[in-house]
Structures are given as structure tokens and as C-alpha cells.
């Protein structure tokens, strides 16, 4: 499993992310990330976990505007057709680039672990959250 965490006596790893950035043990949740000169090391003991969940953000208005641009494109002729189709495609691309999802684990003391879920299947995310809940409730 993880090589990034020194275990406390009696502690065992329950699960971890593919790259060991997020680790759940029988005693704590630990996030250890180093990316482009920025590092985060946050550890929350299970008895201090107040909540955990999946937070998503998207801008569906961009898709609505893209649909309007497509409808508008088919009512136009000439240069306006190509321009509106380009706008529609740009809005659709912007929608997918602005979608974000993070796993959130909050402590009683105010510290929160926020882990980007890019590339993680939803089942894996839900499985991690359920594992935190199971360990917390033991």
C-alpha cells in the first residue's frame, strides 16, 4: 500500500488513492500532495472527522447558451452560421473544462481536506467516503 505515511503503532492502512496522495488508516485520514512548488500535508484523526462528501461544481448555463447558439446558427446564412457554430463549440468545451469535483473531509477543528477527483471513477470516490464513515463509526 502506501509508502508516504509513517504508521502509528496499532494503525493499519484501510485504503489509499492510486498515487497515495489520500490515505485512510484505522486512525486518520491523511492528504499529502506536492505539485509544482506547492505542497499540502493535512492529517485529520478519525475521532475529529465531522463530515465527508463529494462536492461538484459545473456551469450548465454554458450548455444552455451553446444550445441557443446552435439554434441561432441554423436560422442564419453565410458567415454568421460558422461564427455561431464556433461559439457553440467553444461554450461546450468551456463547460467540460470548468467542471470540478473534490472529495471533502472536514474536521471538528475547522481544517478541511479537499482532494481533486480528476480521473477517479465515481464508484471509487463513493467507496472512499463510505470507508471513512465505516472507520469513523467503529
KAHULIN-V813925 format. One record per helix or strand of 3 or more residues. SS is the DSSP state (@ for helix, = for strand). FROM is the first residue (numbers start at 0). LEN is the number of residues. If there is no record, write none. Layout:
BEGIN
SS/FROM/LEN  SS/FROM/LEN
END
This chain:
BEGIN
=/12/4  =/21/4  =/27/8  =/37/8  @/45/3  =/48/9  @/59/15  @/78/20  =/99/8  =/111/5  @/121/16
END
